[in-house]
Amino acid sequence: MPAERMFNDVNALFVDIKRLFPGQKKPILIYAFNGTGKTRLANLFYDMNLRDEESSPVCLNYSALFEDAFQWDNTVNELHFIVQDEWLRRLFEDEGLESRIKEIYGRYHFSHFEPFFDVENQLVYFQMATGDDESSDHIKISRAEESLFIWSVYHAVLDLMVDTLSDDIENRTTDVFNDVKYIVIDDPVSSIDDTRIISLAIDLVETVKQLKELNVKVIILTHHALFFNVVKNMMQNEVSSWSLSSSYEGICRKDIKDSPFAYHLFAMALIKQAIENNTIERYHFNLFRAILEKTANFLGYKHYISLLTGENKDETYRILNIYSHSRIADMEPQDIPSDHKKLFADMFNGFLKSYNWKIED
């Protein structure tokens, strides 16, 4: 495949990607500014789905179309969702999708509130725990928290899909995913702060790797440099990376060999600041582990534990695994014990000193 190619329009690019996909083993990561045609490209894949109620989807698409199905009502502080596709309604009613959504959403908002579902009336409200037998219902959430919740719904569907397709077809609890060939994700990070973007991207990469093993084709499109860079750096040669640009001649697709944004320095600055301010959260463990893994790979080590030093290296390794594995972390208490924070800080500072990192404040 040529490193650079021009297409007359988005439709021609869509046709070419479909042509490539039978032999395309790697997921595709596309960086493109708004107005280039990335959302139109995502919608062309969505249009492959048959529009009758009984049909299972061919493409699971995250885009403005998915986000627009959720509408916040300020008068009652509820999020209304319009489930137009029968397959999605079946997942809510039959597959316990709500518990998966709560689990995933809990990874990102770090607050003492959680969503409650009224599937029959297609609405969600949020409840704040007050620390006693009482609670505050129907609290108002921020735009970023709303965006994270909507993404959590979609990621929960992907999570369920991975579990379902991993079973033999006769043992599956649903047939919704039997015909899915494509996952197309268009900018899942709108209105989300940078720290959550990194955490979201790290989680997504793990799911994408699982989907790849199941031979499901994945396309991720974004205009967000940090999000692109995290996914690119974590997947490295496991992903095909392109940029899209538009001109009067059409749409130009170029291969991206190296990621141009130093997200690891940004992530380490976040960790350093959290240690100095004593505001360490779970996602900082996730960030540090990702940096350790990439550094170990760069230096030729098989495992990041080789980079840990001191008499507490085994205990540090244990807590890094606890807090950076989402499924385990969600079963742990929300607050991080002070001795875990100290171990984390000591190991991070030792890592900075050992490898002479230069981190700007």
Phi, psi and omega in degrees: 000130181296149182292338179218137180209143180256139177236148182296322182199182181295324179300319180294322177296317178302313180299320181292320178296317177298324178293323182287330195298324180304325179258001183271104182277331185274147168299159180246128178244122186240128174256125182205139176290157173302141181092358181277335181118010183292322179291322175299320178297315178299319182290332176295323175291319179299323182293349176289340179291137175290146189262019175262157191295329186275350186286138171279149184286150171265328181231131171260114192245128170253115182201192177300330179298319178290315181297324183291346177287349180247125183230125180277133178252107183291338184290331181234002183053056177228150176255115180266137178232135182256103180272098182275334182269128181300325182296323180289322176299321179297323180293322177293316188279327190247339190246009177062043183296332184301319182294323177293320179298315179300318181298312182291316180300325180296343179287339193248328190268338173054033179234163184270051172222159181213158181278148173235138190252138167240086187296322182301319180263005176054059176213159178228137170233164186241138185239135179257125175285136183256357178094355174233206182281355182257166177210163180253116183268158173054050178279154178275134178251162181283168177297322179295318179295324176295316179298318178296323178294314181298318176298322181297326176298312181294316181295327176297322176297316178297319179299314177296322179298315179300313180297320183291311184289344177286343176272155171299148189301326182286345181259001183286141181278347178214152177257009185303323188264003187298330184257002183290125178246334188229140167242121182235120185240119183246104174048078179276011191243020180294136177067014183254139181286164189298322182296319178289326178300317180296314180298317178299316182295319179298315177298317182297319181301318179298319179292319180299319178298321178293319179296322177301317179297334179270006178065031173265131183279132185238132172235128176242125179241138181203153170252003186266115187298317182295313179300314178303315186293320179297311180298315181298314182292324181285326183267335178049240184278008176272000182226145172268122185249130180231159164242149175241137174221151183242150177208182179295341180278340182137216181244127181257128175252125179236143172288142173247113182275319182238142178283129188271003187239128186276072183293330183297325177291321177297315182296319180291326175295323176298316180295314180301317179295319180296321178295315181296327183263002183053048179236040183290128177242174181300321185294339176294325175297318179298316179297314182295318179298317179299319179294318178300317181296317180291322179294317178299318179297318180295323183274355175095009177276149180282334184215146185291344179299338178294341180271348180276141183230168175091170185289343182259016185298322181293319178291321177297317178301319181296313183286330174299319179293321181297310188276345180257357170262112191301317185294322178288315184300326182292343179268352180274162175300154182294319182280141179267126181301149184297326179291329175291320178297320181293316177301316180299312182296316180298317182290321179295314180296323176295323177296316178300316183290318184296324186248012171054046178290143174251109183245120178284142177286000000 
